[in-house]
Amino acid sequence: MAKNPEFHKRTKHVDIRWHWVRELYNDGLIEILDCRDPQQTADILTKQIPRIKFVQHVRELGMARHIGISNFTVALIEEAVEKCPAPLVCDQVEYHPYLDQAKVREACARHGMAIVAYSPIAKGRIKNDELLAAIGKAHGKSAAQVCLRWLVQQNVSAIPRTSRLERLSENMEIFDFELSEDEMRRISLLGGSNGRLTDYGFAPKWD
């Protein structure tokens, strides 16, 4: 989140990340990432509001335009959609070729939610993948670009991290080629349930 003072002159909105939830009313972590008025944030946090109602309360105050979730499994998606008064716009999850997220993708599609992929290039592990490199060679692209294109063609929004400007430009150069159905299928076959790279003891039971 930007800390530039000019940012705070343009918006009064708060960014909320609602994630690592075990039970929607009692457990889980909600982070206030940035807020123009610290006292208003403190007032909100001291209210006895169930977690599932919390994000809607912030939205009603005009501090949030949309509500998204993160690391929600299919079961949690279904429960959140049922109990949250406001529509949920996205689920931010780990998503790359080595992790099969088909069930989560289908659940999000069923409820009109977008998927945002973190660790989309598997924390750099895909750069040595022979299949991705071979497909990339056929298109004049890198393994990372093939991976990002694979996500885009599934209507998944990818948010790769990089500290290098040349990589930033490379990550954007994925809209001038298209993977074939066979290439998409072969990449998807790399995925499995044991490909998760981000996991903690307090995480939910994954699909």
C-alpha positions as CSV (number, residue, x, y, z in Angstrom):
1,M,0.0,0.0,0.0
2,A,1.3,3.4,-1.0
3,K,2.5,5.6,1.8
4,N,2.8,8.8,-0.3
5,P,1.1,11.7,1.4
6,E,-0.4,12.7,-1.9
7,F,-2.3,9.4,-1.9
8,H,-4.1,10.3,1.3
9,K,-5.3,13.6,-0.3
10,R,-7.1,11.7,-3.0
11,T,-8.9,9.0,-1.0
12,K,-10.5,8.3,2.3
13,H,-10.9,4.6,1.6
14,V,-9.4,1.9,3.7
15,D,-7.9,-1.3,2.3
16,I,-9.1,-4.4,4.0
17,R,-7.7,-7.9,3.6
18,W,-9.9,-10.6,5.0
19,H,-8.0,-13.9,5.1
20,W,-6.8,-17.1,6.8
21,V,-10.3,-17.7,8.1
22,R,-11.3,-20.9,9.9
23,E,-14.7,-19.9,11.0
24,L,-16.4,-16.8,9.6
25,Y,-17.9,-15.4,12.9
26,N,-15.2,-16.0,15.5
27,D,-11.8,-16.8,13.9
28,G,-9.6,-15.4,11.3
29,L,-7.6,-12.3,10.7
30,I,-8.8,-9.0,9.3
31,E,-6.0,-6.4,8.6
32,I,-6.5,-2.7,8.3
33,L,-3.7,-2.0,5.8
34,D,-4.1,1.7,5.4
35,C,-6.5,4.3,6.7
36,R,-6.5,8.1,6.5
37,D,-8.1,8.4,10.0
38,P,-6.4,6.2,12.7
39,Q,-9.1,7.1,15.2
40,Q,-11.9,6.0,12.9
41,T,-10.0,2.7,12.4
42,A,-9.7,2.3,16.2
43,D,-13.4,3.0,16.6
44,I,-14.3,0.3,14.1
45,L,-12.0,-2.3,15.6
46,T,-13.5,-1.8,19.1
47,K,-17.0,-2.4,18.0
48,Q,-18.4,-5.9,18.8
49,I,-19.2,-6.8,15.2
50,P,-19.0,-10.4,13.9
51,R,-16.2,-10.9,11.4
52,I,-18.6,-11.6,8.6
53,K,-20.4,-8.3,9.3
54,F,-17.3,-6.3,9.8
55,V,-16.4,-5.8,6.2
56,Q,-20.0,-4.8,5.3
57,H,-19.9,-2.3,8.2
58,V,-16.8,-0.7,6.8
59,R,-18.4,-0.6,3.3
60,E,-21.5,1.1,4.8
61,L,-19.3,3.8,6.3
62,G,-18.1,4.6,2.8
63,M,-14.6,3.4,3.5
64,A,-14.5,0.5,1.1
65,R,-15.8,0.3,-2.4
66,H,-15.6,-3.5,-2.7
67,I,-15.0,-6.5,-0.5
68,G,-12.6,-9.3,-1.4
69,I,-11.4,-12.4,0.3
70,S,-8.1,-14.2,0.4
71,N,-7.1,-17.9,0.8
72,F,-10.7,-19.0,1.0
73,T,-11.4,-22.6,0.2
74,V,-14.5,-23.8,-1.6
75,A,-16.4,-24.4,1.7
76,L,-15.4,-21.0,3.0
77,I,-16.4,-19.3,-0.3
78,E,-19.9,-20.9,-0.1
79,E,-20.3,-19.9,3.5
80,A,-19.1,-16.3,2.9
81,V,-21.4,-15.8,-0.1
82,E,-24.3,-17.1,1.9
83,K,-23.7,-14.9,5.0
84,C,-22.1,-11.7,3.7
85,P,-24.7,-9.1,3.0
86,A,-22.5,-7.5,0.2
87,P,-21.3,-9.2,-2.9
88,L,-17.7,-10.6,-2.8
89,V,-15.7,-9.5,-5.8
90,C,-12.6,-11.8,-5.7
91,D,-10.6,-14.5,-3.9
92,Q,-6.9,-13.9,-3.7
93,V,-5.1,-17.3,-3.6
94,E,-1.8,-19.0,-4.4
95,Y,-2.1,-20.0,-8.1
96,H,0.5,-21.3,-10.4
97,P,1.0,-24.4,-12.6
98,Y,2.2,-26.6,-9.8
99,L,-0.9,-26.2,-7.7
100,D,-4.3,-27.4,-8.8
101,Q,-6.9,-24.7,-8.0
102,A,-9.6,-25.9,-10.3
103,K,-12.1,-26.4,-7.5
104,V,-11.6,-22.9,-6.2
105,R,-11.7,-21.4,-9.7
106,E,-15.0,-23.2,-10.4
107,A,-16.5,-21.9,-7.1
108,C,-15.5,-18.4,-7.8
109,A,-16.9,-18.6,-11.4
110,R,-20.1,-19.9,-10.0
111,H,-20.5,-16.8,-7.8
112,G,-19.2,-14.3,-10.3
113,M,-16.0,-13.7,-8.4
114,A,-12.6,-13.0,-9.9
115,I,-9.5,-14.9,-8.9
116,V,-6.3,-13.0,-8.1
117,A,-3.2,-15.1,-8.2
118,Y,-0.3,-14.5,-5.8
119,S,3.0,-16.4,-6.3
120,P,1.9,-16.8,-10.0
121,I,5.4,-17.9,-11.1
122,A,5.8,-20.2,-8.1
123,K,8.3,-18.0,-6.4
124,G,10.6,-18.2,-9.4
125,R,10.6,-22.0,-9.6
126,I,9.1,-22.1,-13.0
127,K,12.2,-20.6,-14.6
128,N,13.9,-24.0,-14.7
129,D,10.8,-25.9,-15.9
130,E,11.5,-27.8,-19.1
131,L,8.0,-27.9,-20.4
132,L,7.4,-24.1,-19.9
133,A,10.8,-23.4,-21.4
134,A,10.0,-25.5,-24.5
135,I,6.6,-23.9,-25.0
136,G,8.2,-20.5,-24.5
137,K,10.8,-21.2,-27.1
138,A,8.1,-22.0,-29.6
139,H,6.5,-18.6,-29.0
140,G,9.7,-16.6,-28.4
141,K,8.8,-16.1,-24.8
142,S,10.3,-17.0,-21.4
143,A,9.0,-19.6,-19.0
144,A,7.6,-16.9,-16.8
145,Q,5.7,-15.2,-19.6
146,V,4.2,-18.6,-20.6
147,C,3.1,-19.1,-17.0
148,L,1.5,-15.7,-16.8
149,R,-0.2,-16.2,-20.1
150,W,-1.6,-19.5,-18.9
151,L,-3.2,-17.7,-16.0
152,V,-4.6,-14.9,-18.2
153,Q,-6.2,-17.4,-20.5
154,Q,-8.1,-18.8,-17.5
155,N,-9.3,-15.2,-16.7
156,V,-7.1,-15.2,-13.6
157,S,-5.5,-11.9,-12.6
158,A,-1.8,-12.4,-11.7
159,I,0.2,-10.2,-9.4
160,P,3.8,-11.3,-9.8
161,R,6.4,-9.7,-7.6
162,T,9.7,-8.3,-8.9
163,S,12.3,-5.8,-7.9
164,R,13.8,-5.5,-11.4
165,L,12.4,-3.1,-13.9
166,E,13.3,-5.3,-16.9
167,R,11.2,-8.1,-15.3
168,L,8.3,-5.7,-14.8
169,S,8.3,-5.0,-18.5
170,E,8.7,-8.6,-19.4
171,N,5.7,-9.5,-17.2
172,M,3.5,-7.1,-19.3
173,E,4.6,-8.6,-22.6
174,I,2.2,-11.5,-22.6
175,F,-0.7,-10.2,-24.8
176,D,1.0,-10.7,-28.1
177,F,0.7,-14.5,-28.2
178,E,-1.8,-17.2,-27.3
179,L,-1.3,-20.7,-25.9
180,S,-3.1,-23.5,-27.8
181,E,-5.6,-25.7,-26.1
182,D,-3.0,-28.5,-26.0
183,E,-0.4,-26.2,-24.4
184,M,-2.9,-25.1,-21.8
185,R,-3.7,-28.7,-21.0
186,R,-0.1,-29.8,-20.7
187,I,0.7,-27.0,-18.4
188,S,-2.3,-27.8,-16.2
189,L,-1.1,-31.3,-15.9
190,L,1.8,-30.0,-13.9
191,G,-0.5,-29.2,-11.0
192,G,-1.3,-31.3,-8.0
193,S,-2.5,-30.9,-4.4
194,N,1.0,-31.1,-3.0
195,G,2.3,-28.1,-5.0
196,R,1.4,-25.4,-2.4
197,L,4.3,-23.1,-1.4
198,T,2.6,-21.0,1.2
199,D,1.1,-22.8,4.1
200,Y,0.9,-22.3,7.8
201,G,-0.4,-24.2,10.8
202,F,-3.3,-21.8,11.2
203,A,-4.4,-22.1,7.6
204,P,-7.7,-23.7,6.7
205,K,-8.1,-27.3,5.4
206,W,-7.2,-26.9,1.7
207,D,-9.3,-28.4,-1.1
